[in-house]
Amino acid sequence: MPCWGDPLGRPFFIMMTLRPCSGCCPVGLSRPIVIVLIMVALSAFACSPAPTLTPFRPPTMQGPLIEPTFIIQPTQEVVVVASTPLPTIFPTINPEACSNNLTFLEDLTIPDNMFSTFGLVLDKQWLVQNSGTCHWSSAYRLRNIGGAALGAPAEIALYPARAGTQATLRILFTTPFTEGVYESAWQAVDPGGAAFGDPVYIRVAVQ
């Protein structure tokens, strides 16, 4: 199709008969002018250059692969506290070189000069302390050293106690059937029979 401005196209619209258009053209426009406008629009579309397509070219070099890295989170330091065993306490005192002693502290029952009836059983208790350096074992005894027996044996076992600790001595007495004031004295003895420490005693008035 001839383009606008092409000399070859000019005879096409020049040679056309210019006749007025009756009832078919817009007001104020003649047929030749309308034809010219149509040709100009068509030539503009026909003569416009076609867009140039850019061909797709795949990449010639593959991108580097990024290897995943592991992020190691720091962990809280664990402090292990090892338990220290308690030291074993060995006796440092030679039993043959230790010393015996007994200290009277107080009467726990049956105060001195207490009044009692005939034939009454008395539970006498003394609080004492092992004030020596030897431990009292079952070989230690409590022996009657004077006064009335009041129904008790002549010798009984001394309450076992470690050196420096307190102990309670206990003897069961029975009051006689005769009026009077009665006293019974006792003292601790070691396994060899040697007496040591403060003596303990009971004094009651029977009536």
WONORBEL-V569010 format. One record per pair of residues at least 12 apart in sequence whose ideal C-beta (glycine too) atoms are under 8 Angstrom apart, sorted by the first residue. I is the first residue (numbers start at 0). J is the second residue. Records with the same first field share a line. If there is no record, write none. Layout:
# WONORBEL-V569010
I = J ; J
This chain:
# WONORBEL-V569010
0 = 41 ; 42 ; 45
1 = 42
2 = 42 ; 45 ; 46
3 = 38 ; 39 ; 42 ; 43 ; 46
8 = 38
12 = 31 ; 34 ; 35 ; 38
15 = 31 ; 34
17 = 29 ; 30 ; 31
18 = 30
20 = 33
92 = 132 ; 133 ; 162
94 = 133
97 = 131 ; 132 ; 133 ; 162
98 = 131 ; 132 ; 133
99 = 131 ; 133 ; 187 ; 189 ; 193 ; 195 ; 196
100 = 129 ; 130 ; 131 ; 195 ; 196
101 = 127 ; 128 ; 129 ; 130 ; 131 ; 187 ; 195 ; 196 ; 197
102 = 127 ; 128 ; 130 ; 196 ; 197
103 = 125 ; 127 ; 197 ; 198 ; 199
104 = 125 ; 126 ; 127 ; 128 ; 165
105 = 125 ; 126
106 = 124 ; 125 ; 126
107 = 124 ; 125 ; 126 ; 167
108 = 121 ; 122 ; 123 ; 124
109 = 121 ; 122 ; 123 ; 124 ; 201 ; 203
111 = 201 ; 202
112 = 180 ; 202 ; 203 ; 204
113 = 203 ; 204
114 = 203 ; 204 ; 205 ; 206
115 = 174 ; 203 ; 204 ; 205
116 = 174 ; 205 ; 206
117 = 174 ; 175 ; 176 ; 177 ; 205
118 = 173 ; 174 ; 175 ; 176
119 = 173 ; 174
120 = 171 ; 172 ; 173
121 = 149 ; 171 ; 172 ; 173 ; 174 ; 201 ; 203
122 = 169 ; 171
123 = 169 ; 170 ; 171 ; 172 ; 201
124 = 167 ; 168 ; 169
125 = 167 ; 168 ; 169 ; 199
126 = 165 ; 166 ; 167
127 = 165 ; 166 ; 167 ; 168 ; 196 ; 197 ; 199
128 = 163 ; 164 ; 165 ; 166
129 = 160 ; 161 ; 162 ; 163 ; 164 ; 165 ; 166
130 = 163 ; 196
131 = 162 ; 195 ; 196
132 = 162
133 = 162 ; 189
134 = 159 ; 160 ; 161 ; 162
135 = 157 ; 158 ; 159 ; 160 ; 161 ; 166 ; 187
136 = 159 ; 190
137 = 156 ; 159
138 = 189 ; 190
139 = 156 ; 157 ; 159 ; 187 ; 188 ; 189 ; 190
140 = 154 ; 155 ; 156 ; 157 ; 187 ; 188
141 = 154 ; 155 ; 156 ; 157 ; 168 ; 170 ; 185 ; 186 ; 187 ; 188
142 = 154 ; 185 ; 186 ; 187 ; 188 ; 194
143 = 183 ; 184 ; 185
144 = 184 ; 185 ; 186 ; 194 ; 198
145 = 183 ; 184
146 = 181 ; 182 ; 183 ; 184 ; 200
147 = 175 ; 181 ; 182 ; 183
148 = 183
149 = 172 ; 173 ; 174 ; 175 ; 181 ; 183 ; 201
150 = 171 ; 172 ; 173
151 = 170 ; 171 ; 172 ; 183
155 = 170
157 = 187 ; 188
168 = 185 ; 199
170 = 185 ; 201
172 = 201 ; 203
174 = 203 ; 205
175 = 205
177 = 205
178 = 205 ; 206
179 = 204 ; 205
180 = 202 ; 203 ; 204 ; 205
181 = 202 ; 203 ; 204 ; 205
182 = 200 ; 201 ; 202
183 = 200 ; 201
184 = 198 ; 199 ; 200
185 = 198 ; 199 ; 200
186 = 198 ; 199
